[in-house]
Amino acid sequence: MNRRLALGFALLCALVVGFASAQETIRFPARGQVPAGYPADYLNVIRQAEDEGYLVIYSNTDLDTVRELVDYFQTLYPRIEVEYNDLGATELHHRYVAESAIGPNTADVLWSSAMDLQMSLVGKGYAQTYVSPEMTGLPSWANWDNQAFGTTYEPVVIAYNKRLLPADQVPQTHADLIRLLVAQRNALHDKVVTYNPVRSGVGYLLATQDASVSPTAWELVEALGGVGVRSYLTTEAMLSRVASGTALIAYNALGAYTLRAAAKNAEVGYVLPRDYTLVTSRVAFISRKAPHPNAARLWLDFLLSTRGQGLIANQARLFAVRADVEGATTAARLTQLAGDSLKPIALIPDLSRLLEEPQRSDFLRRWRAAAGKP
């Protein structure tokens, strides 16, 4: 889906953000002013961005999820009109490559949870280098060469229907899930869902990361195939099946969307696997050919700042990556809950290796065979 939004002007004096019982008041600088701690010459970036007057973002994050984040950016910089294009990860990737080949009229910023696709673009020279004033707030794994930046810290979970799956059968580890799928093969037939790695960029990333982390990854894919696993393009599609009871288990669901679904529907439960929990990040970079490079820098700095991260955590509920942001959906809180089992996917060039041929075709051929998909 491609939705475009030109966000109008608004004036806010303060914003109180919260999730569940966690609430935090975040103070923001006045409109168009240099944020505290930034170099004084940052005012030049602001003024040039205002002269550009426009910002184009390509993202696979639903606009409804980040509307308040984008809205507040518009509040800080009301002279900059924002066009937010809400696209699927694979569509985003191919559209940007095609547009870049034709001319300069393409996105200023790409922001996607398909980390490998993003790193592939960075590795091919599509990103520009930018040393953000917010760099010291990021963990080392979330920055690649000042070109690609991790903006969130989202766990990958096992979701399940709390009413239909007995509590003593809820898998706590990947090994538990394998045993359950084998032991309850008939009962769980057509009742398990996961991402489609063939058509979903995020699904392919998670499948390849499982294979790199776990020695039993292919055993799990075979067990999923044994119950006739159904595959989907989004976590939302998987969770709707779990909530309705047409599926009992969703494997490799994105935690941010799952927690939101669980808060709205008492029948949706989730598990952070104790053996390992993959952690993904929505990766942002500024296009090397950005038509509005200064506006892009303002957006990136805002995403990485404590104020932007506070909105990401407590309004968008996408799990802030900065350790100094408080709330229920933050890296700090997640570390308290899961500790050493968390396996963040680092921003490194090798992340895109399995996107190249013949590695991609070989991997998908093996996945189809193991999962029993033609």
SULLINQUI-V646863 format. One record per residue. RES is the residue in one small letter. PHI is phi in whole degrees, 0 to 359 (none if undefined). NEAR is the number of other ideal C-beta (glycine too) atoms within 8 Angstrom. D_CENTER is the distance of its C-alpha to the mean C-alpha in Angstrom with 2 decimals. Layout:
# SULLINQUI-V646863
res=RES phi=PHI near=NEAR d_center=D_CENTER
res=RES phi=PHI near=NEAR d_center=D_CENTER
This chain:
# SULLINQUI-V646863
res=m phi=none near=5 d_center=16.85
res=n phi=237 near=7 d_center=17.55
res=r phi=246 near=8 d_center=18.18
res=r phi=242 near=7 d_center=19.58
res=l phi=227 near=9 d_center=20.28
res=a phi=259 near=7 d_center=22.90
res=l phi=272 near=9 d_center=22.57
res=g phi=280 near=5 d_center=25.95
res=f phi=279 near=6 d_center=27.39
res=a phi=207 near=8 d_center=27.23
res=l phi=232 near=6 d_center=28.68
res=l phi=238 near=7 d_center=27.34
res=c phi=267 near=3 d_center=29.21
res=a phi=206 near=7 d_center=26.87
res=l phi=227 near=10 d_center=23.73
res=v phi=256 near=7 d_center=23.56
res=v phi=245 near=14 d_center=20.18
res=g phi=195 near=10 d_center=19.81
res=f phi=221 near=11 d_center=18.26
res=a phi=54 near=6 d_center=20.90
res=s phi=271 near=5 d_center=23.65
res=a phi=275 near=10 d_center=21.73
res=q phi=226 near=8 d_center=22.57
res=e phi=212 near=11 d_center=22.65
res=t phi=267 near=8 d_center=24.41
res=i phi=247 near=10 d_center=22.97
res=r phi=267 near=5 d_center=25.49
res=f phi=242 near=9 d_center=24.73
res=p phi=292 near=7 d_center=27.05
res=a phi=296 near=5 d_center=29.28
res=r phi=302 near=8 d_center=28.37
res=g phi=70 near=9 d_center=28.51
res=q phi=259 near=7 d_center=29.46
res=v phi=290 near=9 d_center=28.43
res=p phi=298 near=10 d_center=26.18
res=a phi=301 near=4 d_center=27.98
res=g phi=89 near=4 d_center=27.98
res=y phi=277 near=8 d_center=27.21
res=p phi=295 near=6 d_center=30.04
res=a phi=300 near=6 d_center=32.56
res=d phi=286 near=6 d_center=32.16
res=y phi=297 near=11 d_center=28.61
res=l phi=301 near=8 d_center=30.59
res=n phi=294 near=7 d_center=31.24
res=v phi=297 near=11 d_center=27.56
res=i phi=298 near=14 d_center=27.45
res=r phi=295 near=8 d_center=30.68
res=q phi=294 near=9 d_center=29.78
res=a phi=295 near=15 d_center=26.47
res=e phi=294 near=11 d_center=28.59
res=d phi=293 near=6 d_center=31.00
res=e phi=296 near=13 d_center=28.31
res=g phi=73 near=9 d_center=27.52
res=y phi=206 near=11 d_center=24.44
res=l phi=216 near=16 d_center=20.75
res=v phi=246 near=12 d_center=18.79
res=i phi=244 near=15 d_center=14.99
res=y phi=255 near=13 d_center=13.31
res=s phi=212 near=14 d_center=9.80
res=n phi=258 near=13 d_center=8.20
res=t phi=271 near=13 d_center=7.16
res=d phi=305 near=6 d_center=10.41
res=l phi=302 near=11 d_center=13.04
res=d phi=300 near=5 d_center=14.43
res=t phi=290 near=9 d_center=11.47
res=v phi=247 near=13 d_center=11.75
res=r phi=303 near=8 d_center=15.41
res=e phi=291 near=10 d_center=16.87
res=l phi=296 near=13 d_center=14.81
res=v phi=293 near=14 d_center=16.03
res=d phi=299 near=10 d_center=19.35
res=y phi=289 near=13 d_center=19.98
res=f phi=303 near=13 d_center=19.42
res=q phi=297 near=14 d_center=22.02
res=t phi=294 near=12 d_center=24.19
res=l phi=291 near=11 d_center=24.27
res=y phi=231 near=14 d_center=24.98
res=p phi=292 near=10 d_center=26.81
res=r phi=274 near=6 d_center=28.37
res=i phi=253 near=14 d_center=25.12
res=e phi=278 near=8 d_center=24.19
res=v phi=252 near=13 d_center=20.51
res=e phi=251 near=11 d_center=19.64
res=y phi=252 near=12 d_center=16.12
res=n phi=258 near=13 d_center=15.56
res=d phi=267 near=11 d_center=13.19
res=l phi=231 near=12 d_center=13.01
res=g phi=292 near=9 d_center=11.89
res=a phi=301 near=14 d_center=10.15
res=t phi=290 near=11 d_center=13.61
res=e phi=298 near=9 d_center=15.54
res=l phi=304 near=17 d_center=13.78
res=h phi=301 near=14 d_center=14.66
res=h phi=289 near=8 d_center=18.19
res=r phi=296 near=10 d_center=18.99
res=y phi=296 near=15 d_center=18.30
res=v phi=298 near=10 d_center=20.39
res=a phi=295 near=8 d_center=23.11
res=e phi=295 near=11 d_center=23.37
res=s phi=297 near=10 d_center=23.52
res=a phi=287 near=5 d_center=26.38
res=i phi=277 near=6 d_center=28.27
res=g phi=180 near=5 d_center=28.22
res=p phi=275 near=5 d_center=26.60
res=n phi=275 near=6 d_center=25.29
res=t phi=211 near=11 d_center=21.56
res=a phi=290 near=12 d_center=18.41
res=d phi=275 near=14 d_center=18.65
res=v phi=229 near=16 d_center=14.96
res=l phi=249 near=14 d_center=12.19
res=w phi=224 near=13 d_center=8.61
res=s phi=216 near=17 d_center=6.25
res=s phi=275 near=14 d_center=3.61
res=a phi=278 near=15 d_center=7.25
res=m phi=300 near=14 d_center=8.24
res=d phi=292 near=14 d_center=11.77
res=l phi=296 near=16 d_center=12.35
res=q phi=296 near=13 d_center=11.48
res=m phi=292 near=16 d_center=13.78
res=s phi=297 near=11 d_center=16.27
res=l phi=295 near=14 d_center=16.69
res=v phi=299 near=14 d_center=17.08
res=g phi=297 near=8 d_center=19.58
res=k phi=267 near=6 d_center=21.49
res=g phi=89 near=5 d_center=22.09
res=y phi=276 near=11 d_center=20.00
res=a phi=258 near=12 d_center=18.66
res=q phi=258 near=10 d_center=21.03
res=t phi=280 near=7 d_center=21.64
res=y phi=211 near=9 d_center=21.23
res=v phi=267 near=5 d_center=22.14
res=s phi=285 near=11 d_center=20.47
res=p phi=298 near=9 d_center=22.58
res=e phi=264 near=9 d_center=19.57
res=m phi=300 near=10 d_center=19.19
res=t phi=294 near=4 d_center=21.15
res=g phi=274 near=11 d_center=18.61
res=l phi=263 near=13 d_center=15.95
res=p phi=294 near=9 d_center=16.33
res=s phi=300 near=5 d_center=17.86
res=w phi=289 near=8 d_center=15.26
res=a phi=265 near=12 d_center=12.69
res=n phi=224 near=12 d_center=15.15
res=w phi=245 near=11 d_center=16.70
res=d phi=56 near=7 d_center=20.05
res=n phi=56 near=9 d_center=19.12
res=q phi=236 near=10 d_center=17.41
res=a phi=239 near=14 d_center=13.72
res=f phi=227 near=15 d_center=11.90
res=g phi=281 near=15 d_center=9.03
res=t phi=248 near=14 d_center=8.27
res=t phi=223 near=14 d_center=6.56
res=y phi=219 near=13 d_center=7.86
res=e phi=255 near=14 d_center=6.57
res=p phi=288 near=13 d_center=9.47
res=v phi=256 near=12 d_center=10.16
res=v phi=238 near=13 d_center=13.30
res=i phi=257 near=13 d_center=16.42
res=a phi=262 near=15 d_center=17.11
res=y phi=205 near=14 d_center=20.74
res=n phi=273 near=14 d_center=23.43
res=k phi=292 near=10 d_center=25.35
res=r phi=279 near=6 d_center=28.48
res=l phi=263 near=6 d_center=28.87
res=l phi=257 near=12 d_center=27.79
res=p phi=304 near=5 d_center=30.31
res=a phi=303 near=6 d_center=29.11
res=d phi=283 near=4 d_center=30.90
res=q phi=258 near=8 d_center=29.01
res=v phi=295 near=10 d_center=25.45
res=p phi=289 near=13 d_center=24.12
res=q phi=258 near=7 d_center=23.17
res=t phi=221 near=9 d_center=22.53
res=h phi=294 near=12 d_center=21.87
res=a phi=295 near=8 d_center=25.66
res=d phi=300 near=9 d_center=26.25
res=l phi=295 near=15 d_center=24.22
res=i phi=300 near=12 d_center=26.27
res=r phi=298 near=9 d_center=29.46
res=l phi=295 near=11 d_center=28.63
res=l phi=296 near=15 d_center=27.85
res=v phi=286 near=9 d_center=31.09
res=a phi=290 near=6 d_center=33.24
res=q phi=248 near=10 d_center=32.12
res=r phi=304 near=10 d_center=31.82
res=n phi=288 near=5 d_center=33.95
res=a phi=294 near=6 d_center=32.67
res=l phi=263 near=12 d_center=29.00
res=h phi=299 near=8 d_center=29.74
res=d phi=65 near=6 d_center=27.42
res=k phi=245 near=10 d_center=25.75
res=v phi=234 near=16 d_center=22.64
res=v phi=231 near=13 d_center=19.49
res=t phi=203 near=14 d_center=16.54
res=y phi=289 near=14 d_center=14.36
res=n phi=267 near=10 d_center=16.56
res=p phi=288 near=13 d_center=15.97
res=v phi=286 near=11 d_center=18.58
res=r phi=251 near=7 d_center=17.02
res=s phi=253 near=14 d_center=13.26
res=g phi=298 near=14 d_center=11.44
res=v phi=294 near=13 d_center=8.71
res=g phi=299 near=16 d_center=11.88
res=y phi=294 near=16 d_center=13.76
res=l phi=302 near=14 d_center=11.47
res=l phi=293 near=14 d_center=11.67
res=a phi=296 near=14 d_center=15.34
res=t phi=290 near=12 d_center=16.26
res=q phi=291 near=10 d_center=14.79
res=d phi=304 near=12 d_center=16.78
res=a phi=295 near=10 d_center=19.76
res=s phi=278 near=5 d_center=19.58
res=v phi=266 near=9 d_center=19.32
res=s phi=248 near=10 d_center=21.59
res=p phi=289 near=3 d_center=25.17
res=t phi=253 near=9 d_center=25.18
res=a phi=302 near=10 d_center=22.11
res=w phi=287 near=9 d_center=24.47
res=e phi=297 near=8 d_center=26.62
res=l phi=293 near=14 d_center=23.76
res=v phi=298 near=12 d_center=23.09
res=e phi=296 near=10 d_center=26.85
res=a phi=293 near=12 d_center=26.91
res=l phi=296 near=13 d_center=24.24
res=g phi=297 near=12 d_center=26.44
res=g phi=296 near=10 d_center=29.42
res=v phi=258 near=14 d_center=28.26
res=g phi=66 near=9 d_center=27.39
res=v phi=308 near=11 d_center=23.63
res=r phi=257 near=10 d_center=22.19
res=s phi=243 near=12 d_center=19.02
res=y phi=226 near=12 d_center=16.68
res=l phi=269 near=9 d_center=14.07
res=t phi=221 near=7 d_center=11.65
res=t phi=296 near=11 d_center=11.11
res=e phi=301 near=7 d_center=13.10
res=a phi=295 near=9 d_center=15.90
res=m phi=295 near=16 d_center=16.15
res=l phi=293 near=15 d_center=16.30
res=s phi=295 near=8 d_center=18.93
res=r phi=290 near=13 d_center=21.05
res=v phi=294 near=18 d_center=20.82
res=a phi=297 near=11 d_center=21.75
res=s phi=280 near=7 d_center=24.62
res=g phi=90 near=10 d_center=25.87
res=t phi=288 near=5 d_center=25.88
res=a phi=230 near=14 d_center=23.56
res=l phi=262 near=11 d_center=23.99
res=i phi=222 near=16 d_center=21.06
res=a phi=241 near=17 d_center=17.49
res=y phi=264 near=11 d_center=16.43
res=n phi=63 near=12 d_center=12.95
res=a phi=275 near=15 d_center=11.36
res=l phi=291 near=12 d_center=7.95
res=g phi=296 near=13 d_center=9.54
res=a phi=299 near=13 d_center=8.42
res=y phi=289 near=11 d_center=9.88
res=t phi=292 near=16 d_center=12.56
res=l phi=298 near=11 d_center=13.81
res=r phi=294 near=9 d_center=14.17
res=a phi=294 near=13 d_center=16.07
res=a phi=294 near=11 d_center=18.14
res=a phi=291 near=6 d_center=19.14
res=k phi=267 near=6 d_center=20.46
res=n phi=227 near=7 d_center=22.01
res=a phi=294 near=4 d_center=24.11
res=e phi=275 near=10 d_center=24.16
res=v phi=266 near=16 d_center=20.51
res=g phi=241 near=11 d_center=20.19
res=y phi=207 near=13 d_center=17.76
res=v phi=227 near=10 d_center=18.29
res=l phi=269 near=11 d_center=16.65
res=p phi=306 near=14 d_center=18.65
res=r phi=286 near=7 d_center=21.22
res=d phi=285 near=8 d_center=21.76
res=y phi=198 near=10 d_center=18.26
res=t phi=236 near=12 d_center=14.77
res=l phi=297 near=13 d_center=12.03
res=v phi=235 near=13 d_center=9.31
res=t phi=259 near=14 d_center=6.11
res=s phi=220 near=16 d_center=4.85
res=r phi=281 near=14 d_center=3.74
res=v phi=266 near=15 d_center=7.34
res=a phi=244 near=12 d_center=10.08
res=f phi=212 near=15 d_center=13.64
res=i phi=267 near=14 d_center=16.87
res=s phi=297 near=16 d_center=18.71
res=r phi=300 near=8 d_center=21.99
res=k phi=257 near=7 d_center=23.71
res=a phi=308 near=12 d_center=22.14
res=p phi=294 near=11 d_center=24.85
res=h phi=229 near=13 d_center=24.02
res=p phi=295 near=11 d_center=23.09
res=n phi=286 near=11 d_center=24.09
res=a phi=297 near=15 d_center=22.12
res=a phi=296 near=14 d_center=19.04
res=r phi=295 near=13 d_center=19.94
res=l phi=300 near=15 d_center=20.31
res=w phi=295 near=13 d_center=16.83
res=l phi=298 near=14 d_center=15.26
res=d phi=299 near=12 d_center=17.64
res=f phi=295 near=11 d_center=16.85
res=l phi=301 near=14 d_center=13.08
res=l phi=271 near=15 d_center=14.24
res=s phi=285 near=11 d_center=17.26
res=t phi=298 near=10 d_center=18.09
res=r phi=290 near=11 d_center=18.58
res=g phi=294 near=12 d_center=15.24
res=q phi=294 near=16 d_center=13.48
res=g phi=297 near=15 d_center=15.82
res=l phi=290 near=15 d_center=14.73
res=i phi=301 near=15 d_center=10.99
res=a phi=285 near=19 d_center=12.28
res=n phi=261 near=14 d_center=15.25
res=q phi=249 near=11 d_center=14.87
res=a phi=286 near=12 d_center=11.33
res=r phi=59 near=12 d_center=11.00
res=l phi=256 near=14 d_center=7.43
res=f phi=70 near=16 d_center=9.22
res=a phi=293 near=15 d_center=10.72
res=v phi=272 near=13 d_center=11.04
res=r phi=287 near=12 d_center=14.66
res=a phi=284 near=7 d_center=17.31
res=d phi=264 near=5 d_center=19.57
res=v phi=256 near=13 d_center=17.63
res=e phi=262 near=7 d_center=19.04
res=g phi=140 near=15 d_center=17.96
res=a phi=287 near=10 d_center=16.95
res=t phi=250 near=14 d_center=13.16
res=t phi=221 near=14 d_center=13.32
res=a phi=300 near=13 d_center=13.45
res=a phi=297 near=9 d_center=17.20
res=r phi=291 near=10 d_center=17.49
res=l phi=296 near=14 d_center=15.35
res=t phi=296 near=9 d_center=17.59
res=q phi=298 near=6 d_center=20.57
res=l phi=281 near=7 d_center=19.69
res=a phi=244 near=11 d_center=18.76
res=g phi=55 near=7 d_center=20.19
res=d phi=290 near=4 d_center=20.79
res=s phi=286 near=11 d_center=19.11
res=l phi=288 near=12 d_center=15.63
res=k phi=236 near=9 d_center=14.75
res=p phi=295 near=10 d_center=12.01
res=i phi=277 near=12 d_center=11.35
res=a phi=283 near=6 d_center=13.23
res=l phi=277 near=15 d_center=13.13
res=i phi=225 near=7 d_center=16.43
res=p phi=302 near=9 d_center=18.16
res=d phi=296 near=5 d_center=18.92
res=l phi=300 near=11 d_center=15.35
res=s phi=267 near=12 d_center=16.37
res=r phi=302 near=8 d_center=19.78
res=l phi=283 near=10 d_center=19.32
res=l phi=277 near=10 d_center=18.40
res=e phi=278 near=7 d_center=21.99
res=e phi=271 near=5 d_center=24.97
res=p phi=269 near=5 d_center=26.64
res=q phi=302 near=10 d_center=23.99
res=r phi=296 near=11 d_center=21.56
res=s phi=298 near=8 d_center=24.47
res=d phi=296 near=8 d_center=25.86
res=f phi=296 near=12 d_center=22.72
res=l phi=293 near=11 d_center=22.28
res=r phi=297 near=8 d_center=26.02
res=r phi=292 near=9 d_center=25.98
res=w phi=295 near=13 d_center=23.13
res=r phi=300 near=11 d_center=25.08
res=a phi=296 near=7 d_center=28.25
res=a phi=291 near=10 d_center=26.94
res=a phi=273 near=12 d_center=25.27
res=g phi=70 near=8 d_center=28.36
res=k phi=253 near=8 d_center=26.72
res=p phi=292 near=2 d_center=29.04
